[in-house]
Amino acid sequence: MRVPPYVLLAIAIVAEVIATSALRASEGFTRVVPALVVLLGYGISFYCLSLTLKSLPVGIVYAIWSGVGIVLITLVAIVLYRQVPDLAAVAGLGLIVAGVVVLNLFSNMQAH
């Protein structure tokens, strides 16, 4: 069964967000379970990302992966760590999202 590239990209994003969240909890890799979650999460993320790149252009994939990841990790930080972004941070996140939307809707980049 062939998994659609955008499904693989979604898995890569979720795995990266989980790994990044666990990175803080690992306390500099001194706590074993969160450290293992970090390694496994990043491994899954990069594996799925590499599969996605077989059919989608790297610029588009990376823009989506990093942009959506930044927004999701910010939401996780708000919920788990009570790190509420200020107005400048919200504006910056909005610009990142706008950039990802522009790339996806208006770019002529083609898959290889």
N, C-alpha and C positions, 0 to 999 in steps of 0.2 A: 504494500500500500504506500503510495507516494503522499507525503504530507505537504499541503500547500505552503509556499514560502512565507506567506504572511502569518500562518499559524506557527511556523518555526520561529519567526521573528517575535511573535507574541510570547512564546515560551522563553526565548532568549531574554526578553525584557523582564519578565516576571522573575526568572532565575537570577538575573543581575540585581534586581531590587532586593530580593531575599538575601543574596550574598552581601550586598552593601549594608543592609540593615544588621546583619549578623556581625559584620566587621566591627562595628562599634561595640557590640555586646561581647566580642572576643577579648576585649581589653588588651590589645597588642598581642594577640595570639597566645595569651596566657590561660585562657579558658578553652578546654578541648572541644566541647560540643559546638559552641559557636564558631570556632576556628574550622572545624570540619564542615559546617554548613557553608562557610565562606568558600572553602576550596571546592566543594561539590557544586555550589551555586554558580560560581564563576566558570567551572569546567563545563557544566551544562549550557550556560549562556554562550560561551565562545564556540562550543561545538554546534549548537543550533544556529548561531550567527554564521559560522563557516558554511553550513548547508544552505542557508538563505542566499549567500553570495554566489551560489552556483547559477541562480536564475534572476537575481535582481542586482542593479548597479550598486556598487559599494557606497557611493555618495548618498544615495537615497536611503539605503539600509542603515548606514551609520547615523544619518540625521534623525531617522525615526527612533532607532535604538537609544541613542543618547538623549534626544529631546523628551521622549515619553518616559525614559528612565529617570531623568532629572525631575520631572513633574511628579512622578510616582514616589520617588524617594523623599521628596519634600513633603508629600502628604503623609508618608510613613513617619517622618521625623516629627511632624505636627502631632500625630496621634500617639506614638510611642515615647517620644523624648520631649514633648511639649516645646519644641523649637518652632515658634511661630514666626513666619517671615514678615519683614516690614514691607512698606509700600514699594520701596526700590526693588526688593527681591521679587515681589509679585509682578511688578512691571517687567523685570528681566525674564521671568518665567513666561510671561505673556508673549514677549518678543521671540523666545525660543519656540514656543508653540506656533506662533505666526510663521516663523521661518520654515518649520517642518511642513505646515499646510501649504505654503507657497511652493516649496520643492515638489510636493506630491501633486498639486493641482496644475501647476503651470510650467514645470520643467519638461524639457524634451529629452532628458536622459533616457537611454534605452537599455534594456537588459542585454547582456552579452550572450 
